[in-house]
Amino acid sequence: MGSMRRTGHPELEEMTLTGVMAALGDPIRVGLVRVLADGAERGWGELRAPVAKSTLSHHLRILRDAGLTRTRKEGTRCYVTLRREDLQERFPGLLPAVLAAADVEDVGRHVGLATTSPTS
């Protein structure tokens, strides 16, 4: 760790089970993974959660740092996608199991997509 600043996404071999599981230990983050599970790239502004924007940003950073998501910047906007294939390759069956359990227990149900895109 030391002085190395993490600015990117972990490579496949850098993803750890404990890191992924810790990232999935919060209902908001599980909800974000559920929303992103359709494979679509979403703008951060499209994501709706019952938390402040700064808190949502924190949750998205934790998911990215664990390797669950990939974030892409375009100008001032940020877009996020679920790293489904990478997760399947690194931890076969983990994501489908997590999504199925989250569905059964309705974990993260308060997280969704904005009904209208904010335009100003």
Phi and psi in radians as a Rosetta constraint file:
Dihedral C 1 N 2 CA 2 C 2 CIRCULARHARMONIC 0.864 0.35
Dihedral N 2 CA 2 C 2 N 3 CIRCULARHARMONIC -2.220 0.35
Dihedral C 2 N 3 CA 3 C 3 CIRCULARHARMONIC -1.619 0.35
Dihedral N 3 CA 3 C 3 N 4 CIRCULARHARMONIC 0.019 0.35
Dihedral C 3 N 4 CA 4 C 4 CIRCULARHARMONIC -1.201 0.35
Dihedral N 4 CA 4 C 4 N 5 CIRCULARHARMONIC 2.134 0.35
Dihedral C 4 N 5 CA 5 C 5 CIRCULARHARMONIC -1.657 0.35
Dihedral N 5 CA 5 C 5 N 6 CIRCULARHARMONIC 2.229 0.35
Dihedral C 5 N 6 CA 6 C 6 CIRCULARHARMONIC -1.489 0.35
Dihedral N 6 CA 6 C 6 N 7 CIRCULARHARMONIC 2.015 0.35
Dihedral C 6 N 7 CA 7 C 7 CIRCULARHARMONIC -2.018 0.35
Dihedral N 7 CA 7 C 7 N 8 CIRCULARHARMONIC -0.365 0.35
Dihedral C 7 N 8 CA 8 C 8 CIRCULARHARMONIC -1.921 0.35
Dihedral N 8 CA 8 C 8 N 9 CIRCULARHARMONIC -2.675 0.35
Dihedral C 8 N 9 CA 9 C 9 CIRCULARHARMONIC -1.879 0.35
Dihedral N 9 CA 9 C 9 N 10 CIRCULARHARMONIC 2.500 0.35
Dihedral C 9 N 10 CA 10 C 10 CIRCULARHARMONIC -1.136 0.35
Dihedral N 10 CA 10 C 10 N 11 CIRCULARHARMONIC 2.486 0.35
Dihedral C 10 N 11 CA 11 C 11 CIRCULARHARMONIC -1.226 0.35
Dihedral N 11 CA 11 C 11 N 12 CIRCULARHARMONIC 2.870 0.35
Dihedral C 11 N 12 CA 12 C 12 CIRCULARHARMONIC -0.886 0.35
Dihedral N 12 CA 12 C 12 N 13 CIRCULARHARMONIC -0.846 0.35
Dihedral C 12 N 13 CA 13 C 13 CIRCULARHARMONIC -1.242 0.35
Dihedral N 13 CA 13 C 13 N 14 CIRCULARHARMONIC -0.256 0.35
Dihedral C 13 N 14 CA 14 C 14 CIRCULARHARMONIC -1.513 0.35
Dihedral N 14 CA 14 C 14 N 15 CIRCULARHARMONIC -0.257 0.35
Dihedral C 14 N 15 CA 15 C 15 CIRCULARHARMONIC -1.262 0.35
Dihedral N 15 CA 15 C 15 N 16 CIRCULARHARMONIC 2.308 0.35
Dihedral C 15 N 16 CA 16 C 16 CIRCULARHARMONIC -2.045 0.35
Dihedral N 16 CA 16 C 16 N 17 CIRCULARHARMONIC 2.609 0.35
Dihedral C 16 N 17 CA 17 C 17 CIRCULARHARMONIC -1.043 0.35
Dihedral N 17 CA 17 C 17 N 18 CIRCULARHARMONIC -0.770 0.35
Dihedral C 17 N 18 CA 18 C 18 CIRCULARHARMONIC -1.151 0.35
Dihedral N 18 CA 18 C 18 N 19 CIRCULARHARMONIC -0.628 0.35
Dihedral C 18 N 19 CA 19 C 19 CIRCULARHARMONIC -1.133 0.35
Dihedral N 19 CA 19 C 19 N 20 CIRCULARHARMONIC -0.776 0.35
Dihedral C 19 N 20 CA 20 C 20 CIRCULARHARMONIC -1.143 0.35
Dihedral N 20 CA 20 C 20 N 21 CIRCULARHARMONIC -0.780 0.35
Dihedral C 20 N 21 CA 21 C 21 CIRCULARHARMONIC -1.137 0.35
Dihedral N 21 CA 21 C 21 N 22 CIRCULARHARMONIC -0.679 0.35
Dihedral C 21 N 22 CA 22 C 22 CIRCULARHARMONIC -1.111 0.35
Dihedral N 22 CA 22 C 22 N 23 CIRCULARHARMONIC -0.729 0.35
Dihedral C 22 N 23 CA 23 C 23 CIRCULARHARMONIC -1.106 0.35
Dihedral N 23 CA 23 C 23 N 24 CIRCULARHARMONIC -0.565 0.35
Dihedral C 23 N 24 CA 24 C 24 CIRCULARHARMONIC -1.503 0.35
Dihedral N 24 CA 24 C 24 N 25 CIRCULARHARMONIC 0.112 0.35
Dihedral C 24 N 25 CA 25 C 25 CIRCULARHARMONIC -1.468 0.35
Dihedral N 25 CA 25 C 25 N 26 CIRCULARHARMONIC 0.149 0.35
Dihedral C 25 N 26 CA 26 C 26 CIRCULARHARMONIC -2.199 0.35
Dihedral N 26 CA 26 C 26 N 27 CIRCULARHARMONIC 2.321 0.35
Dihedral C 26 N 27 CA 27 C 27 CIRCULARHARMONIC -1.044 0.35
Dihedral N 27 CA 27 C 27 N 28 CIRCULARHARMONIC -0.583 0.35
Dihedral C 27 N 28 CA 28 C 28 CIRCULARHARMONIC -1.129 0.35
Dihedral N 28 CA 28 C 28 N 29 CIRCULARHARMONIC -0.778 0.35
Dihedral C 28 N 29 CA 29 C 29 CIRCULARHARMONIC -1.181 0.35
Dihedral N 29 CA 29 C 29 N 30 CIRCULARHARMONIC -0.658 0.35
Dihedral C 29 N 30 CA 30 C 30 CIRCULARHARMONIC -1.081 0.35
Dihedral N 30 CA 30 C 30 N 31 CIRCULARHARMONIC -0.721 0.35
Dihedral C 30 N 31 CA 31 C 31 CIRCULARHARMONIC -1.077 0.35
Dihedral N 31 CA 31 C 31 N 32 CIRCULARHARMONIC -0.718 0.35
Dihedral C 31 N 32 CA 32 C 32 CIRCULARHARMONIC -1.093 0.35
Dihedral N 32 CA 32 C 32 N 33 CIRCULARHARMONIC -0.739 0.35
Dihedral C 32 N 33 CA 33 C 33 CIRCULARHARMONIC -1.096 0.35
Dihedral N 33 CA 33 C 33 N 34 CIRCULARHARMONIC -0.719 0.35
Dihedral C 33 N 34 CA 34 C 34 CIRCULARHARMONIC -1.066 0.35
Dihedral N 34 CA 34 C 34 N 35 CIRCULARHARMONIC -0.756 0.35
Dihedral C 34 N 35 CA 35 C 35 CIRCULARHARMONIC -1.113 0.35
Dihedral N 35 CA 35 C 35 N 36 CIRCULARHARMONIC -0.698 0.35
Dihedral C 35 N 36 CA 36 C 36 CIRCULARHARMONIC -1.431 0.35
Dihedral N 36 CA 36 C 36 N 37 CIRCULARHARMONIC -0.127 0.35
Dihedral C 36 N 37 CA 37 C 37 CIRCULARHARMONIC -1.141 0.35
Dihedral N 37 CA 37 C 37 N 38 CIRCULARHARMONIC -0.282 0.35
Dihedral C 37 N 38 CA 38 C 38 CIRCULARHARMONIC -1.305 0.35
Dihedral N 38 CA 38 C 38 N 39 CIRCULARHARMONIC -0.091 0.35
Dihedral C 38 N 39 CA 39 C 39 CIRCULARHARMONIC 1.546 0.35
Dihedral N 39 CA 39 C 39 N 40 CIRCULARHARMONIC -0.132 0.35
Dihedral C 39 N 40 CA 40 C 40 CIRCULARHARMONIC -1.330 0.35
Dihedral N 40 CA 40 C 40 N 41 CIRCULARHARMONIC 2.565 0.35
Dihedral C 40 N 41 CA 41 C 41 CIRCULARHARMONIC -1.429 0.35
Dihedral N 41 CA 41 C 41 N 42 CIRCULARHARMONIC 2.304 0.35
Dihedral C 41 N 42 CA 42 C 42 CIRCULARHARMONIC -2.107 0.35
Dihedral N 42 CA 42 C 42 N 43 CIRCULARHARMONIC 2.427 0.35
Dihedral C 42 N 43 CA 43 C 43 CIRCULARHARMONIC -1.299 0.35
Dihedral N 43 CA 43 C 43 N 44 CIRCULARHARMONIC 2.538 0.35
Dihedral C 43 N 44 CA 44 C 44 CIRCULARHARMONIC -0.981 0.35
Dihedral N 44 CA 44 C 44 N 45 CIRCULARHARMONIC -0.589 0.35
Dihedral C 44 N 45 CA 45 C 45 CIRCULARHARMONIC -1.173 0.35
Dihedral N 45 CA 45 C 45 N 46 CIRCULARHARMONIC -0.316 0.35
Dihedral C 45 N 46 CA 46 C 46 CIRCULARHARMONIC -1.403 0.35
Dihedral N 46 CA 46 C 46 N 47 CIRCULARHARMONIC -0.388 0.35
Dihedral C 46 N 47 CA 47 C 47 CIRCULARHARMONIC -1.386 0.35
Dihedral N 47 CA 47 C 47 N 48 CIRCULARHARMONIC 2.334 0.35
Dihedral C 47 N 48 CA 48 C 48 CIRCULARHARMONIC -2.126 0.35
Dihedral N 48 CA 48 C 48 N 49 CIRCULARHARMONIC 2.222 0.35
Dihedral C 48 N 49 CA 49 C 49 CIRCULARHARMONIC -2.583 0.35
Dihedral N 49 CA 49 C 49 N 50 CIRCULARHARMONIC 2.657 0.35
Dihedral C 49 N 50 CA 50 C 50 CIRCULARHARMONIC -1.375 0.35
Dihedral N 50 CA 50 C 50 N 51 CIRCULARHARMONIC 0.856 0.35
Dihedral C 50 N 51 CA 51 C 51 CIRCULARHARMONIC -2.451 0.35
Dihedral N 51 CA 51 C 51 N 52 CIRCULARHARMONIC 2.866 0.35
Dihedral C 51 N 52 CA 52 C 52 CIRCULARHARMONIC -1.125 0.35
Dihedral N 52 CA 52 C 52 N 53 CIRCULARHARMONIC 2.721 0.35
Dihedral C 52 N 53 CA 53 C 53 CIRCULARHARMONIC -0.987 0.35
Dihedral N 53 CA 53 C 53 N 54 CIRCULARHARMONIC -0.689 0.35
Dihedral C 53 N 54 CA 54 C 54 CIRCULARHARMONIC -1.139 0.35
Dihedral N 54 CA 54 C 54 N 55 CIRCULARHARMONIC -0.628 0.35
Dihedral C 54 N 55 CA 55 C 55 CIRCULARHARMONIC -1.225 0.35
Dihedral N 55 CA 55 C 55 N 56 CIRCULARHARMONIC -0.711 0.35
Dihedral C 55 N 56 CA 56 C 56 CIRCULARHARMONIC -1.061 0.35
Dihedral N 56 CA 56 C 56 N 57 CIRCULARHARMONIC -0.757 0.35
Dihedral C 56 N 57 CA 57 C 57 CIRCULARHARMONIC -1.040 0.35
Dihedral N 57 CA 57 C 57 N 58 CIRCULARHARMONIC -0.730 0.35
Dihedral C 57 N 58 CA 58 C 58 CIRCULARHARMONIC -1.048 0.35
Dihedral N 58 CA 58 C 58 N 59 CIRCULARHARMONIC -0.817 0.35
Dihedral C 58 N 59 CA 59 C 59 CIRCULARHARMONIC -1.082 0.35
Dihedral N 59 CA 59 C 59 N 60 CIRCULARHARMONIC -0.727 0.35
Dihedral C 59 N 60 CA 60 C 60 CIRCULARHARMONIC -1.148 0.35
Dihedral N 60 CA 60 C 60 N 61 CIRCULARHARMONIC -0.628 0.35
Dihedral C 60 N 61 CA 61 C 61 CIRCULARHARMONIC -1.152 0.35
Dihedral N 61 CA 61 C 61 N 62 CIRCULARHARMONIC -0.715 0.35
Dihedral C 61 N 62 CA 62 C 62 CIRCULARHARMONIC -1.083 0.35
Dihedral N 62 CA 62 C 62 N 63 CIRCULARHARMONIC -0.762 0.35
Dihedral C 62 N 63 CA 63 C 63 CIRCULARHARMONIC -1.090 0.35
Dihedral N 63 CA 63 C 63 N 64 CIRCULARHARMONIC -0.733 0.35
Dihedral C 63 N 64 CA 64 C 64 CIRCULARHARMONIC -1.141 0.35
Dihedral N 64 CA 64 C 64 N 65 CIRCULARHARMONIC -0.823 0.35
Dihedral C 64 N 65 CA 65 C 65 CIRCULARHARMONIC -1.115 0.35
Dihedral N 65 CA 65 C 65 N 66 CIRCULARHARMONIC -0.489 0.35
Dihedral C 65 N 66 CA 66 C 66 CIRCULARHARMONIC -1.431 0.35
Dihedral N 66 CA 66 C 66 N 67 CIRCULARHARMONIC -0.245 0.35
Dihedral C 66 N 67 CA 67 C 67 CIRCULARHARMONIC 1.697 0.35
Dihedral N 67 CA 67 C 67 N 68 CIRCULARHARMONIC 0.101 0.35
Dihedral C 67 N 68 CA 68 C 68 CIRCULARHARMONIC -1.319 0.35
Dihedral N 68 CA 68 C 68 N 69 CIRCULARHARMONIC -0.561 0.35
Dihedral C 68 N 69 CA 69 C 69 CIRCULARHARMONIC -2.255 0.35
Dihedral N 69 CA 69 C 69 N 70 CIRCULARHARMONIC 2.852 0.35
Dihedral C 69 N 70 CA 70 C 70 CIRCULARHARMONIC -2.117 0.35
Dihedral N 70 CA 70 C 70 N 71 CIRCULARHARMONIC 2.285 0.35
Dihedral C 70 N 71 CA 71 C 71 CIRCULARHARMONIC -1.901 0.35
Dihedral N 71 CA 71 C 71 N 72 CIRCULARHARMONIC 2.394 0.35
Dihedral C 71 N 72 CA 72 C 72 CIRCULARHARMONIC -2.210 0.35
Dihedral N 72 CA 72 C 72 N 73 CIRCULARHARMONIC 2.265 0.35
Dihedral C 72 N 73 CA 73 C 73 CIRCULARHARMONIC -1.709 0.35
Dihedral N 73 CA 73 C 73 N 74 CIRCULARHARMONIC 2.445 0.35
Dihedral C 73 N 74 CA 74 C 74 CIRCULARHARMONIC -2.407 0.35
Dihedral N 74 CA 74 C 74 N 75 CIRCULARHARMONIC 1.757 0.35
Dihedral C 74 N 75 CA 75 C 75 CIRCULARHARMONIC 1.140 0.35
Dihedral N 75 CA 75 C 75 N 76 CIRCULARHARMONIC -2.170 0.35
Dihedral C 75 N 76 CA 76 C 76 CIRCULARHARMONIC -1.617 0.35
Dihedral N 76 CA 76 C 76 N 77 CIRCULARHARMONIC -0.057 0.35
Dihedral C 76 N 77 CA 77 C 77 CIRCULARHARMONIC -1.705 0.35
Dihedral N 77 CA 77 C 77 N 78 CIRCULARHARMONIC 2.609 0.35
Dihedral C 77 N 78 CA 78 C 78 CIRCULARHARMONIC -2.091 0.35
Dihedral N 78 CA 78 C 78 N 79 CIRCULARHARMONIC 2.450 0.35
Dihedral C 78 N 79 CA 79 C 79 CIRCULARHARMONIC -2.174 0.35
Dihedral N 79 CA 79 C 79 N 80 CIRCULARHARMONIC 2.565 0.35
Dihedral C 79 N 80 CA 80 C 80 CIRCULARHARMONIC -2.328 0.35
Dihedral N 80 CA 80 C 80 N 81 CIRCULARHARMONIC 2.481 0.35
Dihedral C 80 N 81 CA 81 C 81 CIRCULARHARMONIC -2.341 0.35
Dihedral N 81 CA 81 C 81 N 82 CIRCULARHARMONIC 2.692 0.35
Dihedral C 81 N 82 CA 82 C 82 CIRCULARHARMONIC -1.427 0.35
Dihedral N 82 CA 82 C 82 N 83 CIRCULARHARMONIC 2.354 0.35
Dihedral C 82 N 83 CA 83 C 83 CIRCULARHARMONIC -1.512 0.35
Dihedral N 83 CA 83 C 83 N 84 CIRCULARHARMONIC 1.083 0.35
Dihedral C 83 N 84 CA 84 C 84 CIRCULARHARMONIC -0.998 0.35
Dihedral N 84 CA 84 C 84 N 85 CIRCULARHARMONIC -0.872 0.35
Dihedral C 84 N 85 CA 85 C 85 CIRCULARHARMONIC -1.135 0.35
Dihedral N 85 CA 85 C 85 N 86 CIRCULARHARMONIC -0.750 0.35
Dihedral C 85 N 86 CA 86 C 86 CIRCULARHARMONIC -1.080 0.35
Dihedral N 86 CA 86 C 86 N 87 CIRCULARHARMONIC -0.745 0.35
Dihedral C 86 N 87 CA 87 C 87 CIRCULARHARMONIC -1.124 0.35
Dihedral N 87 CA 87 C 87 N 88 CIRCULARHARMONIC -0.709 0.35
Dihedral C 87 N 88 CA 88 C 88 CIRCULARHARMONIC -1.129 0.35
Dihedral N 88 CA 88 C 88 N 89 CIRCULARHARMONIC -0.682 0.35
Dihedral C 88 N 89 CA 89 C 89 CIRCULARHARMONIC -1.203 0.35
Dihedral N 89 CA 89 C 89 N 90 CIRCULARHARMONIC -0.750 0.35
Dihedral C 89 N 90 CA 90 C 90 CIRCULARHARMONIC -1.358 0.35
Dihedral N 90 CA 90 C 90 N 91 CIRCULARHARMONIC -0.725 0.35
Dihedral C 90 N 91 CA 91 C 91 CIRCULARHARMONIC -2.312 0.35
Dihedral N 91 CA 91 C 91 N 92 CIRCULARHARMONIC 1.335 0.35
Dihedral C 91 N 92 CA 92 C 92 CIRCULARHARMONIC -0.947 0.35
Dihedral N 92 CA 92 C 92 N 93 CIRCULARHARMONIC 2.242 0.35
Dihedral C 92 N 93 CA 93 C 93 CIRCULARHARMONIC 1.467 0.35
Dihedral N 93 CA 93 C 93 N 94 CIRCULARHARMONIC -0.181 0.35
Dihedral C 93 N 94 CA 94 C 94 CIRCULARHARMONIC -1.150 0.35
Dihedral N 94 CA 94 C 94 N 95 CIRCULARHARMONIC -0.895 0.35
Dihedral C 94 N 95 CA 95 C 95 CIRCULARHARMONIC -1.077 0.35
Dihedral N 95 CA 95 C 95 N 96 CIRCULARHARMONIC -0.831 0.35
Dihedral C 95 N 96 CA 96 C 96 CIRCULARHARMONIC -1.033 0.35
Dihedral N 96 CA 96 C 96 N 97 CIRCULARHARMONIC -0.645 0.35
Dihedral C 96 N 97 CA 97 C 97 CIRCULARHARMONIC -1.158 0.35
Dihedral N 97 CA 97 C 97 N 98 CIRCULARHARMONIC -0.757 0.35
Dihedral C 97 N 98 CA 98 C 98 CIRCULARHARMONIC -1.118 0.35
Dihedral N 98 CA 98 C 98 N 99 CIRCULARHARMONIC -0.801 0.35
Dihedral C 98 N 99 CA 99 C 99 CIRCULARHARMONIC -1.101 0.35
Dihedral N 99 CA 99 C 99 N 100 CIRCULARHARMONIC -0.719 0.35
Dihedral C 99 N 100 CA 100 C 100 CIRCULARHARMONIC -1.132 0.35
Dihedral N 100 CA 100 C 100 N 101 CIRCULARHARMONIC -0.773 0.35
Dihedral C 100 N 101 CA 101 C 101 CIRCULARHARMONIC -1.152 0.35
Dihedral N 101 CA 101 C 101 N 102 CIRCULARHARMONIC -0.700 0.35
Dihedral C 101 N 102 CA 102 C 102 CIRCULARHARMONIC -1.121 0.35
Dihedral N 102 CA 102 C 102 N 103 CIRCULARHARMONIC -0.627 0.35
Dihedral C 102 N 103 CA 103 C 103 CIRCULARHARMONIC -1.163 0.35
Dihedral N 103 CA 103 C 103 N 104 CIRCULARHARMONIC -0.804 0.35
Dihedral C 103 N 104 CA 104 C 104 CIRCULARHARMONIC -1.084 0.35
Dihedral N 104 CA 104 C 104 N 105 CIRCULARHARMONIC -0.769 0.35
Dihedral C 104 N 105 CA 105 C 105 CIRCULARHARMONIC -1.556 0.35
Dihedral N 105 CA 105 C 105 N 106 CIRCULARHARMONIC -0.052 0.35
Dihedral C 105 N 106 CA 106 C 106 CIRCULARHARMONIC 1.002 0.35
Dihedral N 106 CA 106 C 106 N 107 CIRCULARHARMONIC 0.692 0.35
Dihedral C 106 N 107 CA 107 C 107 CIRCULARHARMONIC -1.316 0.35
Dihedral N 107 CA 107 C 107 N 108 CIRCULARHARMONIC 2.330 0.35
Dihedral C 107 N 108 CA 108 C 108 CIRCULARHARMONIC 1.379 0.35
Dihedral N 108 CA 108 C 108 N 109 CIRCULARHARMONIC 0.333 0.35
Dihedral C 108 N 109 CA 109 C 109 CIRCULARHARMONIC -1.135 0.35
Dihedral N 109 CA 109 C 109 N 110 CIRCULARHARMONIC -0.335 0.35
Dihedral C 109 N 110 CA 110 C 110 CIRCULARHARMONIC -1.443 0.35
Dihedral N 110 CA 110 C 110 N 111 CIRCULARHARMONIC -0.019 0.35
Dihedral C 110 N 111 CA 111 C 111 CIRCULARHARMONIC -1.783 0.35
Dihedral N 111 CA 111 C 111 N 112 CIRCULARHARMONIC 2.372 0.35
Dihedral C 111 N 112 CA 112 C 112 CIRCULARHARMONIC -2.789 0.35
Dihedral N 112 CA 112 C 112 N 113 CIRCULARHARMONIC -2.744 0.35
Dihedral C 112 N 113 CA 113 C 113 CIRCULARHARMONIC -1.935 0.35
Dihedral N 113 CA 113 C 113 N 114 CIRCULARHARMONIC 2.560 0.35
Dihedral C 113 N 114 CA 114 C 114 CIRCULARHARMONIC -1.096 0.35
Dihedral N 114 CA 114 C 114 N 115 CIRCULARHARMONIC 2.434 0.35
Dihedral C 114 N 115 CA 115 C 115 CIRCULARHARMONIC -1.267 0.35
Dihedral N 115 CA 115 C 115 N 116 CIRCULARHARMONIC -0.522 0.35
Dihedral C 115 N 116 CA 116 C 116 CIRCULARHARMONIC -2.297 0.35
Dihedral N 116 CA 116 C 116 N 117 CIRCULARHARMONIC 2.530 0.35
Dihedral C 116 N 117 CA 117 C 117 CIRCULARHARMONIC -1.315 0.35
Dihedral N 117 CA 117 C 117 N 118 CIRCULARHARMONIC 2.281 0.35
Dihedral C 117 N 118 CA 118 C 118 CIRCULARHARMONIC -1.213 0.35
Dihedral N 118 CA 118 C 118 N 119 CIRCULARHARMONIC 2.168 0.35
Dihedral C 118 N 119 CA 119 C 119 CIRCULARHARMONIC -2.177 0.35
Dihedral N 119 CA 119 C 119 N 120 CIRCULARHARMONIC 2.268 0.35
